[in-house]
Amino acid sequence: MTLIALGVSSSISIYKSCEIIRRFQEKDFQVQVIMTKNASRLISPLLFSALSGREAIVDPFEGQQSERIAHVALAKEVALLLVAPATANVIGKFASGVADDFLSTFYTAVNCPVLIAPAMNEAMYLHRQTQQNIRRLKGLGVRFVEPERGYLACKDTGWGRLAPPERIVDEGLRLIKKSRSLKGKTVLVTAGPTREFLDPVRFLTNRSSGKMGYELAEEAIRRGADVILVSGPSPLFPPQEAKFSQVQTAEEMEKEVSKHFTKADIIIMAAAVSDFKFAEASSKKIKKEKLGEKISIVPTPDILLKLSRKKGSKVLVGFAAETENVAENAVKKLKAKNLDMIVANNVLDERVGFESDFNQVSIILPGGRAIRSEKMTKIEISQLILDKIEEIIGKKC
Ligand SMILES: Cc1cc2nc3c(=O)[nH]c(=O)nc-3n(C[C@H](O)[C@H](O)[C@H](O)COP(=O)(O)O)c2cc1C
């Protein structure tokens, strides 16, 4: 049976958690309740233990088996972390990485989808700090079931009432399904810049940090795919679950991508591969006086074009970093390279793009249909891109 972690914090709507447990059980899920200490002062953990059939966890320093660090062991087992109801306090702790009790520590340990259902008085919900915390968590890929407007326990009418349990459970089930939506698929992602060497010291490169590609790899893993990440030099940590190859030059990238191409179902070419390399590379550092004589450049292999010729039924996605006529240039590239999708952005926009945690893109599909995103974090953009890829796969099947 699939296991769900249900975080319960000290909101007046805590009694609705009982119905959430029941509804998951009706769908054949097991529920492990994790309560904050304050929640256990509103309702006894015994009630949740009895309802769920598993002892509710409250304090990380009580009853821990020495051979297992409980929050880490449990984090590997759960398919979803749902917090319902979530107080302003819990949301604030998650948003700032505070890990001072079991629930907040558990949040930092899980790799499964996280869903939060806030419940609080309207003033607390609309407070700028709470809204900023919610935005921050959304930017990190956490999903929310927005509260409703209605009669509140404080006898006010306003925003902040916990969403109905059936809506919370439906959204939880949808996220669990999504976390398996690419199971059985192999996704090959390229990321970062390449370096084309002139000599052992100097090279031609670009401003790509690799963030977009790494987020795409992470998101594909979260959806259950087997992921191969081929990256140029980047300061980022590759996801542990990905098969990872580090390359330097466009030629190395081509070789590595070709090696994995056959087994990939989806290929996302997010790397900013250098279009040119030096015609001659010296194995020794070139003296300053001689530099002018040595510099001439030639094109590197067009990896995307080569792949497009043998793509078959695979889904091939390209990126276009442009500074002018963004959409027009992207459509040309989409057609020339027989792509299933191109993700275009204007790299002159300093708020987003290279090195930034944010991006604003247009996703263009073969019929010319374009979806323009808001300015979003690269995590959110990666979700959008993979949603569109899943639509394409759905149509191809
Ligand atoms: C009876 C009662 C009801 C409360 N209801 C809420 C609520 O609905 N939402 C909220 O954010 N805080 C609520 N609070 C305040 C929180 O319990 C308080 O911020 C607490 O420190 C949160 O602790 P926790 O997040 O660890 O459970 C309530 C407090 C009391 C005493």
The ligand as an SDF file (V2000), in Angstrom:
LIG
                    3D

 31 33  0  0  0  0  0  0  0  0999 V2000
   -7.3050   27.5650   19.4710 C   0  0  0  0  0  0  0  0  0  0  0  0
   -6.2460   28.0380   18.5240 C   0  0  0  0  0  0  0  0  0  0  0  0
   -6.5040   28.0590   17.1700 C   0  0  0  0  0  0  0  0  0  0  0  0
   -5.5300   28.4800   16.2630 C   0  0  0  0  0  0  0  0  0  0  0  0
   -5.8030   28.4450   14.9170 N   0  0  0  0  0  0  0  0  0  0  0  0
   -4.8530   28.8000   14.0410 C   0  0  0  0  0  0  0  0  0  0  0  0
   -5.0800   28.7130   12.6510 C   0  0  0  0  0  0  0  0  0  0  0  0
   -6.1590   28.3350   12.1870 O   0  0  0  0  0  0  0  0  0  0  0  0
   -4.0680   29.0430   11.8130 N   0  0  0  0  0  0  0  0  0  0  0  0
   -2.8550   29.4760   12.2690 C   0  0  0  0  0  0  0  0  0  0  0  0
   -1.9800   29.7610   11.4320 O   0  0  0  0  0  0  0  0  0  0  0  0
   -2.6220   29.5780   13.5810 N   0  0  0  0  0  0  0  0  0  0  0  0
   -3.5560   29.2490   14.4760 C   0  0  0  0  0  0  0  0  0  0  0  0
   -3.3190   29.3470   15.8250 N   0  0  0  0  0  0  0  0  0  0  0  0
   -2.0050   29.8350   16.2480 C   0  0  0  0  0  0  0  0  0  0  0  0
   -0.9720   28.7370   16.1830 C   0  0  0  0  0  0  0  0  0  0  0  0
   -1.4030   27.6460   16.9400 O   0  0  0  0  0  0  0  0  0  0  0  0
    0.3850   29.2530   16.6630 C   0  0  0  0  0  0  0  0  0  0  0  0
    0.8980   30.1560   15.7000 O   0  0  0  0  0  0  0  0  0  0  0  0
    1.3610   28.1540   16.9470 C   0  0  0  0  0  0  0  0  0  0  0  0
    2.5780   28.6920   17.4060 O   0  0  0  0  0  0  0  0  0  0  0  0
    1.6460   27.3170   15.7030 C   0  0  0  0  0  0  0  0  0  0  0  0
    2.3620   26.1680   16.0640 O   0  0  0  0  0  0  0  0  0  0  0  0
    2.5830   24.9710   15.0370 P   0  0  0  0  0  0  0  0  0  0  0  0
    2.6710   25.5810   13.7040 O   0  0  0  0  0  0  0  0  0  0  0  0
    3.8730   24.3450   15.4640 O   0  0  0  0  0  0  0  0  0  0  0  0
    1.4440   24.0520   15.1920 O   0  0  0  0  0  0  0  0  0  0  0  0
   -4.2700   28.9370   16.7370 C   0  0  0  0  0  0  0  0  0  0  0  0
   -4.0320   28.9300   18.0990 C   0  0  0  0  0  0  0  0  0  0  0  0
   -5.0010   28.5190   18.9810 C   0  0  0  0  0  0  0  0  0  0  0  0
   -4.7140   28.5170   20.4630 C   0  0  0  0  0  0  0  0  0  0  0  0
  1  2  1  0
  2  3  1  0
  2 30  2  0
  3  4  2  0
  4  5  1  0
  4 28  1  0
  5  6  2  0
  6  7  1  0
  6 13  1  0
  7  8  2  0
  7  9  1  0
  9 10  1  0
 10 11  2  0
 10 12  1  0
 12 13  2  0
 13 14  1  0
 14 15  1  0
 14 28  1  0
 15 16  1  0
 16 17  1  0
 16 18  1  0
 18 19  1  0
 18 20  1  0
 20 21  1  0
 20 22  1  0
 22 23  1  0
 23 24  1  0
 24 25  2  0
 24 26  1  0
 24 27  1  0
 28 29  2  0
 29 30  1  0
 30 31  1  0
M  END
$$$$
